[in-house]
Structure formats: structure tokens, C-alpha cells
Amino acid sequence: MKIWLNGGLQDLDDARVSVLDHGLTVGDGIFETVKTVEGRPFALTRHLTRLAQSARGLGLPEPDLDAVRHACAAVLDANPLPLGRLRITYTGGLSPLGSDRGDQGTTLVVALGEAKRRPDTTAVITVPWTRNERGALTGLKTTSYAENVVALARAHEHGASEALFANTVGQLCEGTGSNVFVVLDGEIHTPPVASGCLAGITRALAVEWTGARETDLPLDVLDRADEVFLTSTLRDVQGVHRVDGRQLPAAPGPVTAKAMRIFDERAADDLDP
């Protein structure tokens, strides 16, 4: 496996990042995960735009997006896979211990891992922890991901693949690595970005392509929604057949199934929508 590290391809076993890299010591970094199909990235332009937005939000130097795109192409050429997870990581680089950044420049890593197509439906749980819709990192895709690790571990303990958060005012927000949609009386709804959720790339496409409405939703909407589905880079659109102890036995329901079909068709027509 070849990865890109700070300007060139390296063998995975030989690639080294300093133990004092700010991305490691304090989580001062951002990332994007991009689906690849037969060596071609999906929605790469949107992902790179969000990478730059996250960098600005975190106060990191603006990434050279042409250089990042070149790094992605080099990694994909070096590692042919039918379905892959392309991970772009950009950090504050070598820095002193503590929160202050150093002056040695940023770190860029691009790596690729094999992925498998997800099942059509999955189980989710809700967790007692909240997203802070007013936090400094809200809306940024940063490497400060520990709370997601904890919540996802809780989900796995309960036989689920995802955990869903409310925000601080009790509104439905998002999953650890996904956005959530509900179907009410035949209409698709998803929490607005103001709820504190990440502006997911797949979420945005699903809203555009299905006509979903952005709506403030209480967490308990999950107790009465006719259908529930998730979106993310590697899930695309995925139905939910269980929320906590509530079974949705017909999943994917008709609205979700249509959304899945629309997304598959539109994504196949344009790899960089």
C-alpha cells in the first residue's frame, strides 16, 4: 500500500509523522473521507471545498487544493481498488506540546483503504450525550473525534452500526459519521445545519435530489417517524430497520427505497456532482 505524505508517495510501512504533530497531540487537524469507485473519486470537488472551509474554521493555513487533488490521483493510481475509502488528513504539523501551533508547516496525508458495499438497512441507537450547536468546532470536520469513538462503541455494544445525537436543546442532530433523515406523512425531513450537524456531502446531494426539507425536529421524532434513513460517504442512502428498541420491519420503506434508487442513478451519471 502506497500513501501520500508531505509531497510524495511512500510505502505504508516507511511513512512517518512526528510524535509531536499537532494532529496527534491535541487533535488539531481536519479530514475528508471520499468514496472511490474503480479508482475514481466521488464528489471530490465538494469534499475539497469542505476541506478548505474546515481549515479556515480551525485557523489552519489554506490547503493547496490542486496539490491535494494531485495527491489523491497519485494514491488512487498506486492502489487499484474496486471500492475504496480515500482519507485526506491535514494537520497543524510539528508543534510544541500544548495548544500553541508551531511554525514548521502543516502535514498532509492521503491514504486509501478497501471498502465494502453497505447493507440496505441497519440498526441505530440514541445516546445520552449531545452535540453543541454553538461550539467552536461545530460544522467543521476535524480530527477531534473521540466523542464519536465513544458513541460508536456504545452502538456496537447494542448491535447497531450508528449512534444518533440530539443537540443541547433536544433537537435531532446527526450520527457519529452520518446525517439522519426521517419520513413523516410521505415527506422527507432532515435537521438543518443550524442544529449543529455536519453539512454532509451526501446529505446535500440527497436534499437536492429528493426534495427533502430541512426542519427542526425533536429527538423523539424517531419514535413516530414512518421511515428513517442515514446518509454518508460510504453509506450513500441507507435505510434504518431499528431505532433503539423500536423496529421498522418494512425497511427500507417506499420513500427510502425511492431515495436510494435516485441517489444511485444520479451518482452513476456524474462522479463529481
N, C-alpha and C positions, 0 to 999 in steps of 0.2 A: 504494500500500500504506500502510495506517494501522497504527501501532504505539502501544502504551500506554507512556508514560514518566512516572513520578513524578506520577500524578494525573490524566492526561488523554491523549486521543488526539492524535497528531501525525503529520504526513506523514513517511514514512521519510527523505526527503532533508533534512528540517529537524530531526530528532531528534538531540540532542547529549548525550553523557555526558562528564564531565570526564576529561581525560587522567590525572588523579590519583585516579580512582576506584579503590578498593582491589581491586575485582574485576579490573581491568586490570593494576595494578602488581604485585600479589602473588597473584592468584587467590583472593582472599578473598570467595567467593560460592558460592551454591548454585543449582541449577536443576532444572526438571522439563520433560520433553517429553511432550506429551499428543496422542494421535491424535484427529482430528476427522473426523466423517462428516456431510456435508451441513450443516455449520455447528454441529454438536453435539459436545461433547467426550465422550470415552470414559473412564470410571473417574476422573472429575475429583476426586471426594471422596477417593479413595485417594491420588491424586497430591498433593493439598493437605495431607493428613495427613503424607505423607512429607516434603514441603517444610518443614513445621513441625518435624519430627524432625531434619532436616538442619540447620536453623537452630539448634536447641538444641545439637546436637552440635558445631557450629562456634562457638558462643557469640555468634551474631548475635541482635539483638532479635527477639522473636517476631513473625512477619509477621501482619498483619491479613488473615485468610483470607477474610473477607467482601469486603474490598476487592480482594483478588486475584481472587476469583470474578467480581466486577463487571468488573474489567479484562479478564478472559478473554471475558466475554459481549460487551463493547463491541468488542473486536478481531474476534471472530467475526462480529458483525453488520456491521462495516465492511468485511469482506473475505470475501465468499462464495466458498467453495471446496468441490468435491465430496469431496476427501480432503486433509486438511491435517496439518501438524506445528505444534502450538502450543507455543511455547517461553516458559516463565516463568523469568526470571533475577532473582535477589535478591542484592545485594552489600552489602559493608560501607560503601559510599558514599565520598564525598570524604574523603581521609585524607592525612596526611603521608607522604612517601617512607619506606619501611621497613615493618616488620611491625606497628607500633602502629596501632590504629584511630583515626580522627578522631571528632569529636562533631557532625558535620553531618547525621547521619541516613543511612538506608540508601537504596539505589537499587532501584527495581522497574521491570523492562522486561517487557512481554508482546508477543511478535511471532508472526506466522503465516506459514508457507511452504507451498507446494504440495507434496504427496507423491504418489507412485505406488505402486500395489499391488506388493508384492514377488513375485518368482517363488516357486514352490512349494518349490524346493530351491536350495542354494547350496554353495560350497566354503569351507572354513576351513583355517587353519594354526595350529600351535602356535608359540609364541615363547619365547626363552630367558629372558626377564625374568619376574619373579614379582610376585604380589600379596602385600602384607604384611598378613596377617590380624590383626596386633596393632598396626597403625599408628593414629595419631591420627585419620585421616580414613576409616578402614575403616567401610564401611556407610553413609557419607554421600555424597550425590550433589552433589559440589562442582564448581566451575568449574576446579579444578586438574586439567586433563585432558590435559596434554602427553604423558604416557606412553601414553595411548590413541591420540593422534595418531600417535606414532612406530610403535606396533604395528600400527595400521590401515594405515599407509603400507606397512609390510612385507607385510601381507596382500595389498594391491593389487598389489604387485610380483610376487607369486606367483599371481596370477589368482584370488584369494579375496576374499570380502566381509567376513570377520571373522577376528580373531586370538584365540586362546584362551590363557589364562594358567593356570599352576599357582600355588599359594601357596608360602610359604617351606619347607614340609615336603613338597613334592612332590605335593600333592593337587590334583586338578582343581578349578578355582575358577570362572572366568567368562570372558566375552569383553570386548572393549573397550566394547561398548554392549549386551550381551545376556547372558542366562543360558543355560546349556547343560544339556541332558538327554540321558541315554543309555538305551537299551533293552537289558536283559540277560535272556535267557530269558523274554521276554514281559512283564517288569516294567519300569516307568519309574522311573528314579532321577535325582536332581539333587543337586548339592552343597548342604550346609546353609549357612545364613548364617554359621555359625561358621568356615567355610572362608575367609572374607574377602570373599565375593561380595556385591554389592549385593542388597538384598531387592527384586527387581524386581516391579513391579505385575503385569505379565503372567505372570511366574514364579509369583507367589502364586495367581493365578486358575487357571493350568494345574495347579498342585498340587491345588487344591481340586476342580477339575472332572474331573480324570483319575485321582485317587488316587495320583499319583506319590509315591515315597518319598524323603525327604531322607537321603542316605547319603554318608559319607566315601568318596571314590573316588580311587584313584591316577591320575595323569595318563595312564598307559599303558592305562587302560580304553578310551581312544579307539582303541586298536589291535585290540580284540576285541569292542567293542560291536556288537550286531546292527543297531542303528539309532542315529542321533544327530540331535537337533534343537535349534534355538535358539528362545528366546522374547525378545521385546522389544516396546516400544510400537508400532513400525511394522512389525515382522516378524510380530506375533502369534505363531503357531507356524509355524516354517519348517524343513523337512527339510534334512539335510546329505547331499550326494552324494559329497563328497571331504573327507578329513581328511589334510592334508599329502599324501603320495603314495598313500594308501590310498583306493581307490574303493569306494563303496557304491552299486552300479549300480541297485539296486531302489528307491532313494529317490524319494519318501517311502515307507518301508516300511509294513506294515499297521498297526502300533501308532501310528506317527507320523501316518498318514493319518486314523486314528480320532481322535487328539488334535486334529488340525486341524479336523476336522468338528465335534467337540464344542465347541471354542472358538468357532468361527464361529457356531454355533447359540446358545450361551449369551450371547455378546456381542451378538447381534442382538436377543435378548429383553430385555436390560437394559443400557442405556448407562451406568449408574452402579452397577455391582455392588458 
